[in-house]
Each structure stands twice: as C-alpha cells, then as structure tokens.
Amino acid sequence: MKYRKLGRTGLDVSLIGLGTMTWGNQNTQSEGHEQMDYALDQGINFFDTAEMYAVPPSAETYGKTEEIIGTWFAANGARDKVILASKIAGPALPWIREGKARIDRKNILEAVEDSLKRLQTDYIDLYQLHWPNRGSYHFQQHWGFDPKFNPKEEEDNFIEVLETFESLIKDGKIRHVGLSNETAWGCAKWLRLAEDKGLPRMASIQNEYSLLCRLFEPDLAEMSLAEDCGLLAWSPLSRGILSGKYIDGARPKRTRIEIETRPEHRLTEQCNAAVKAYLAVAEKHGLDVCQMALAFVSAKPFVTSNLIGATTMEQLKTNIASIDVELSDEVLTDIKTVRRDYPVPY
C-alpha cells in the first residue's frame, strides 16, 4: 500500500481508502466485516463513512453503516489501527433530526454524539461536512447551478461551525475536520477563516472525481495542492458505471443503479459512449478497466485518498490491487483523447 499525508495533520492515510456506504443495504453486517478485515490486511488504514449511510438513503437505513463499523470495532479491538472518517448530513433529508438537520452547532453536537455511539468509539479522526447548507453543484446539479446566498450569513455560520469543532477537538471527540461536496469559494473561505481566527483547519475535501467526472479540475485541484487540502475522491468508478455493466441500458440485479430510489442523471448517451471508449482503451492496453480508472485517480498529486467501494469480495480485491497499476504515457494519451471527445458526459 502507498500512503499520503492528510492535509497538515501529520497523519499518513492509505492512498486507497475504504468506502463503506453499501453496508446495511446492499451488504450485510458479516460482509462489511469481511471487507474491513481484508482491507486492513492489505494495508488500508483509512475508512470513510457518514451518518447518512447506508445508501440509497432512507429512514430505515440511516446510521446502519456506522453501526456495522461499530460492531467490527467491538469484535476485534482494531480501532487504533484505523483512521476513521465520518460526516454530518446537511439539509434536505426529513428523517434526520426531524427534518431540521443543517450544519450548525446544535446539529453537530447531536450528530457527533450519535455517531460515536453507533461507531462504538470515543473519537472520530476526521469529521466532515457532507454537503453545504447553501447547496452546491454536486450530485449532477452543475447543469443548473445558480448560487444564491448571503456571504455574510455564510461566514457567520462557518465561524460558529469552526468554533464548535474547536470545542469538540479539545474534548477529544474528533481529531481533525474536513469538507465534502464543497466549491472553490467555500473551500477558500473555510481555510481563510481558520487561519485568521486560529480555528481548526480543513484537512481535506471529499468531492466526486473519476474519468467521467473531472469537475474538480482545474481550480479545486490547484487549491488542494497549494493549500494542503487534498482530495478524498468519491465515486472513482462513477457508481460502477466505468465497469461497463450498465452499457446500452443493462441493469444487472441488485446493483447500485438497479436498486436506486433517486433519479440517476449519470446514464446519458454521452456517458454510454464515453464508457465504451474507455473500455476500448483498457482492452487496447491489456488492462482491467476498473483498475485503469482507479490508477488514473490515484496517480493525481492532489488526491490524498481514492475511496473505493465494493459489494463483492472479488470487486474489493480487484479495486485494491489497482494500487500496483501504473499507467503508461500511451495509456494516458488515449485517456486524454477520450476526455476531449466526452469532457462532461453527465
């Protein structure tokens, strides 16, 4: 395994991180435990979860993933071997805190306590803001993104949140903090306020990034490198779309998109064509397409950890093994050609 620094925290996290959001829905508790056992044995020390999981999100699956991680900690005493990340949900989900969930002091204090109980631990290494109160262009909302917010009100809220994090860090309940699904403006504002007021600094930003979704470039990529706020790349296989299993409308049973309850905006004609083109690149160079896609993400200098997810052990083993794949200049040239043809396929 390879490791990279988590911001300026001094922590070394595995370049392949273990995403967990299917546990409690697509995966059982025993399957989640098996994945954690294997990942830890392969040198993965960074696990990412959220209070919102399992997915697709619902009142019935809320908190289930954290509970499964908690039972694993209780069973094997491996808490000190894992750098654990979780997240507080932003507004929108009616079953979280009676529909009053947002990023503020009251919600953070309640959410942290509840996550700690489910996770059966005394502390969370990296506590992240799952999405901003003001909304963002993520989750395929970039086509109609029209930011409308009061910058002063947002700044006041950011200060309140950072002060809350400071108190939680002093209490030992969280160690470090990070962003998720943030914009360049938001990231810059969080970092500036922390510096100006001597408050906890955001160590990372967890946004979608893959061969099919490169909205992180160029501006946030530059910020990540210059400000030591690295990317934790989520959905590096675009919900498994890059595997080719959804080509031409296919919907294998019990796959993520087949069971998804929300609209899926990724499956466009352009996306279908782009996946076929990436499959052709992988075949041309004798590569597994998923390993090629993951190796592409892992090689980016602004990526701190590449968050893989899997519903089978076969997928997990293949995905983790991508750490040993290095893409040649010829492969990268072909990838660049596909990107020029399909720059924003969804």
N, C-alpha and C positions, 0 to 999 in steps of 0.2 A: 504494500500500500504506500501511497505518497501522502504527504501532509503539507498543509499551508497554514500560515498564521491567520487567526481570526481577528481581523482589524488590528487594533493596538492592545489587545487584551493579554497577549503573551501565550494564549492557548494555541496548540497545534491541533487542527482538526483534519480528519481524513478527507482527501480530495474527492473520494466517493462517499457521500453521506446517505444514510438510510431513511428514505421517506416511508411513512407509516400509515397513511390515511385510509388504506383499504381494510385495515384490521378492525373488525367489528361489523363489517358488512360483507365485502367480497371474501374476506379471510376470517377464519375462526381464531379464537384465542390460541389454540395449540399451534396453528400455522404461523401466527405472529411470533410466538415464542421460538419456533424453529428458525424463522428468518433472522431474528435477533441473535440467536446462538451462532448461526453460520456467519453472519456479518461480522460479529465480534471476533470470531476465529480467523477471519480474513483481514483483520487489522482495521476494520471500520470502527471508529470511536465516536462518530457524530450521528446522533439520531434526531430527526426532526418530526414534531407532531404539533397539534393545536387543539384547543378546547372544542372547536367546531367538529372535529373528526369523530366518527367515520363518514366517508362520502359514498354516494351522494348524501348531502347533509339532510337530516330530518330530526324531529324531536326524539325519535326512537333511537337514533344512532349517536346523538350528541354525547360527547365525552367517552364513548366506548373505546376509542383507540388509546387514550390516556390510561383508562382502566386496565387494558391489556398490558401496556408497558409496566404499569404498577405491579401487576401480579408477577411479571417476569422478574422485576427487581426483588420482590419479596421472596421469590422461589430460589434465586441463585446468588443474591447478595452482590450483584455486579454493578451497583450504582456508581462506585468510584472509578469504574473502567469506561464510563460513557460520558461524553459531553452532550448534555440533553438540552434541546431547544423546544420551546412551545410558543403558543401565540394566544393573544386575546382577540376575540372577534370584534370587528367594527359593527356599525349599524346595519340593520336590514332583516336579521333572522328573528322571527317572532317568538321562537321557543327559548331564546337565550335571555335570561334575566327579564322575563315577562315582556319581551319586545323592547326593552329600554337599554339594550346594550349599545354602548358607544365607547370611544377611547377617552376616558376621564378618570379622575382619582377614585371616585366611588366604584366604578366598574372594574378598574384594575385591581383594587384591593380585594374585591369579592372574587374576581376571576382567578387571581393568583392562589388564594386560599383553596378554592375548589379544585384547581389543577393539582396543587400539591397533595391533596387528599387522594385524588384519583391515581396519581402517579406514585403514591406511597413513598414520597421522598421529602426531605426538608428544604431542598433548594432546586432551582432551575438555572442551568448555566447560561442560557441565552433566552431572554424573554422578548418576543417580537410583537409588533402591532400588525395584525393580519391584513388590514386594509384601512385607509384613512377615513375619518369621519366625513370629509368633504367629497368622498368618491375619488375615482381615478379612471384612467383609460384601460385598465387591465381587464382580464376576462372577456376579451374581444369587444370591449366598449370603445376602442380607439377610433372607430369609424365615425362615431357621433359625439366624441368627447367635446364638451363645451364647458370649461371650468368657470364656475360662478361661486365665489366665496368671498368672505371678508378677511383680508390678510391679517388685520389686527386681531380679530377674534381667533383666528387660527393660531397666531403667535402666542396669545394668552393661554390657549389650550395646550400648546406644545410645552410651555413653561410649567404649567400645572402637572403635565404628564412626567416631565423630566424630574421635577421635584418629588413626585410620588415614587418614581424609580429610585431616586437617591435614598429615600427612607427605606425602601424595600431592600436595597443593597446593604445599607447599614444594619438592617435586621437579619441579613444573611439568607433571605428568602429567594432572591435572584442574584446572579453574579454580574451579568452583562445584559445589554439591551440591543435590539436591532429592529430594522424596518422590514416591511413586506408590501409588495404592490404599491410602491411609492413612485413619485415623479421626481424629476431633477430639481424642481423648485422645492418640493417638500424635503428631499434629502439635504439640499444645501441649507435650508432653514433650520432643520434639526441639528446639523453639525455646527452651524454658526452660534445658535443659542447655547448649546452645550459649552462651546469654547468661551463665549462672552460671560457666561454666568457660572462657570465652574461646575457644571452639572454632568451627569453621566453621558458619555459619548456613544452614538450609534456605531456598533462594531461591524454591521453587515446590512445588506439589503437583499431580501429574497423576492425576486421577480421571475416571471416566466422567461425562459431562454432556451432555444433549440435551433436546429437547422431551419425549421419552419417559422420560428418567431424570434426575430432579432431586433425587436424594438428597443432593447437595452443599448444598442449601439446607435450612434457613437457617443452621445452626450453622457449618459449614465456610466458607460464603460470608462470614459475619461475621468469622471468624478471618482469612481471606485478606485482607480489606480492612484490618482493624485491625493486622495483623502484617506486612504487605507480603510475603505468601507466596501469590502469585497462582496461580490455577488454570490448568493446561495441560489443556484439555478433550479427552479422548479419546473416540472414537466419537460425534462430534456428530450423525451421521446414523444412529446405532444399527445399525451393520453394514449400512448401506444400506436398512434396513427403512423408514425415513421416505420413501424414494423411491416407495414403493408397489409395488415389483417382486415382493414376496412376498405380496401381498394374496390372501386366500382360499386359501392353500396353494400358490400358484405357486412354482416352483423353477427359475428360468432356469439353463441350463447354465453351468458354470464360474463361477458367482457364489459369494461367500464362504460363504453358508449351505449351498449345494448341495454344496460340497467339504469342509465342516467335518467333522472326525472326532470332535469332542466334542459332548455334548448341548447343544442350543440351547434355552435357557429363556426367550428373549425372545418367541417366537412363540405368544402366548396369544390367547384370544378377545378379551380386553380390549385387547390391543395391536393386533390386527387392526382393531377398532372405532375405536381412537384414531387410527390411521394414516388410516383413511377420513375421520375428522373433520378431521384436519389437511390432508388433500388437498382437502377441500371449502373450508376457509378459504383455501388458496392459490388455488384456482380462483376463488372469490368476488372476490378482490382482484387477480387477474391476475398472480399470482406463480408462479415456479418453486418447487415445494415444497421442494426441496433448498436452494435459495438462501434461502428463508424460514427454514428450520430453522437454517441456518448463521448468517444475520444475527441471529437471536434470540440465539444463543450469543455471538457476537462483541460484541453490544451490552452484555453484562453487565459491570459495572465490576470485578467480582472475577476476570474472565478475563484472563489475560496473553497466552495464545495459543490459538487454536482449531485443533486438529490435524486437518486433513483428510487423507483417503486416497482414492486412486482407482486403478482398474485399467485405465482407458482415458484417452486424452488429452482426449476430449470431456468426461468426468466431471471431470477435473482443471481444465480451463478454466472450466467452469460453476461449480465449487466456489470457485475463486479469485476469480471475478467477483462472488461474494456480498459481497465487501468493499465494493462500491459500493451495496448494497441497504440502505435504511433503512426500517424497519417503522413504519407509521403507528400512531397511537393506536387506530384502528379495528381494525387487524390484531391488535395486542396484546390488545385487549379480547376478540376472538374466540378467540385462543390461550388466554387465561385461562379462558374458558368451557369449552374442551375439557379443559384440565387439571383443572378442578373435576369434570368428568364421569369422567375417567380419570386420577386422581392418581398411581397407581403401576401402570401397565399390565403391567409384568413384574417 
